Amino acid sequence: MKQNQKGYTLIELLAVLIVFIVISTFIVTIVFTALRGDTKVNSISTVRQNGNFVISQLARSIREAHAVITPSPCGTIEVPVISSNVTINTVTGDQITYSCGNGNIASNGAQLLDAKNITVTDCSFSCGQTTVKSPPIITISFSLKQTNVSTFTEFIASASAIPFQTSVNLRNTNL
C-alpha cells in the first residue's frame, strides 16, 4: 500500500457536508423570511390602498353634496342615525346612494372596491347634527380585509381587518 495517497477521508467529506447543510439551512431560512415579510407588506398595502381610495371618494362626494336624502331625519351628534346606506343630492341635482352590503361598498350599485381581493367586514354611515339648522355630519366607518388569501403568510396578514373612519361636514347646504 502506498502511504502517500491523495484524497479525502470519509470523515472529512461528512464534516464538509454537515457544514454545507447548516450554512444552506441558514440561507434558505433568511430568504424565506424575507419573502414572507414582503408578501405580508404587499397584502396590507393592497387593503390600505383600496380603503384610502374608497374613503377619499366618499368623503369628497359627501362634502360637496347639496343635501342628505337618507337617512332622514339625521339624529344628533350624541345619538346619530346609523344606516348601511346614505343617499345624497349633488349640487347638480343628481342622487347618489352609497351602500354597504355583500362584502362591498357601492355607489349607485357600482362596486368601489376590488371585490376579487378585498372584502368589507363592517360598514356603516351615521348622520348627526349639532342643531336642527346646522349642516349634517356624516361619519363613514368600515373595515376591510383581503379575501384572495393564497399563502399562510397572507392569511395571517389579512386575518384582522383594517378599520377606516372619517367624519364629513356638508359644505353646500341651504339651511
N, C-alpha and C positions, 0 to 999 in steps of 0.2 A: 504494500500500500504506500501511496505517496503521502508524505506528511505535509506537503505544501500545496494542498488543494485550494482552489479559489472558488468562492461562492458563499452563500449564507446558510446558516443552520436553520432548522425548523423553528427553533425558539426565537431567533432574530426575526424571521418572517412573521410569526404570530405577534410579536411585540409591535412591529410596524403596522400590521393590520389593525390591531386594537387601537393604537394611537390614531390611525386614519379614521376609524369608525367613530371615535369620540369627537374628533375635530369636525367630521361631517355632520354628526348629530347636532352640534352647537350651531353650525352654519345653517342647516335646514330649519332649526328652531327659530333662529333670528329672522330668516327670510319669511317663514310662515307667519310669525308675529307681526312683522311689518305689513304683509299683505292683508292680514285680518284687520289691523288698525285702519288701513286705507279703505277697506270695504265698509267699515263702521262709519267712518267720516263721510264717505260718499252717501250712505243711506240717510244719515242725519241731515246732510246738506240738501238732499233732494226734498225731504219733508219740509225743511225750513224755507227753501225757495218757493215751494208751492204755497205754503202758509202765508209768507210775506206778500206774494203776488195777490192772493185772494183778499187778504185783509186790506191791502192798499187800494184795490179796485172797489171793494165795498165802501170803504171809508170815503174815498173821493166822490163816488156817486151819491152817497147819502148826504155828505157835507154840502154838495151843490144842489140838492133836491129842493123843490118848492114846498112840498108838504109830505107828511106821513099819512098814508091812507089806512093801512092796518099795521100794527094793532091800533084800534081806536076805541075808546079814548086812551091816551097814554096815561100811565099811572104817575105817581110822584117819584121823586128821586129816592125816597126812603122805601117805597113799595112800588117798584116799576112793574109794568105789564110784561110778562115774559112769553115769548112765542117762538115757534120754529120757523116763522117766516115774517118778512116785513115787506110792505108794498109802499113805494114812494111815487110821488108825482114829480117829474122833472120840470125844469123851467120851460121846456118846450111843450109841455102838456102830455108827454108820454108817461105811461105807468110801467114801472119795473118792479117785479116781485123777486126778492131773494129768498130762497128757501133751503132748509136743511132736511135731508132725508135720504134714505137708501145709501148711506155711506158717502154722500157727496153734498156739495153746496152748489146751488144752481141759480142762474139769473134768467128769469122767464123760461125756465125749463132747460136752458143750456148749461152743461156742467162747466164749472170754473176750475176744477182740479183735474189732474192727470189720474183718471179713475182706474187705470190699469196698475198704477204704482202706489197711490195714496188713498186712504180711506178716512172719513170723518168719524170719530168715536163719540164726540159730544159737541152739540152745536145749539146755540140759542141767540135770539135777539131780544133785548129788553128796551122798553121805551118808558122814559120818565121825564117829568118837567118839574122845575123848581116852583113855578107858579102856573096858573092857567094860561096866562098871557105870554109866558116865556117859550122860546123855541124848544122843541123836543130834543132830548139827548138819547141817542140810540147807542146801546152797548152791544158790540158784536163779540161773541165768545165762542170759540171752537177749539177742538183738539184734533190733531192729525197723527197718523202713523202709517208706516209703509206696509203695503199689502203683498207685494210680489217677493216674498222672502225666499231666497234660493239657497242660502247657506246658514249654518248655525250662527255665525257671527252677525249676519244681517238680522236674524231672528232676535238675537239678544239686543242688538242696536235698536230695533223697532218695537221691542216688547212694550215699552211705555210710550204713551202718546205725548206729543209736544203741544203745549197749550198756546193759544193766540188769543189776545183780547185787546180791544180798544173801545173808547167812547167817542162819539162823533156828535157835534152840535150842528144842526141845520143852519145854514147861513142865509138862505134866500126865502125865508118865510115872510108872509104878510100877516102880521097879527093885528 
